[in-house]
């Protein structure tokens, strides 16, 4: 391995790369999916009141 092949990466660069990959892996929900979750929450609360 030559000195030219070694790339020194700072802690901040590693952190940014890790956060970027983590952000890509996050699930993205649309508005319709959020609506389904809210509706199910209201149904659950309505059942508890009875």
C-alpha angles and dihedrals in degrees: 000000000000125000087244091062094055113092115195111214121195122228090249092054092050090048093050092048092049093048091048092053091046091051091051090053094054115107115246117214125197126223093264092057090050089051090054091052092049092048092050090050092053091048090052092050091048091054092052093053093060 
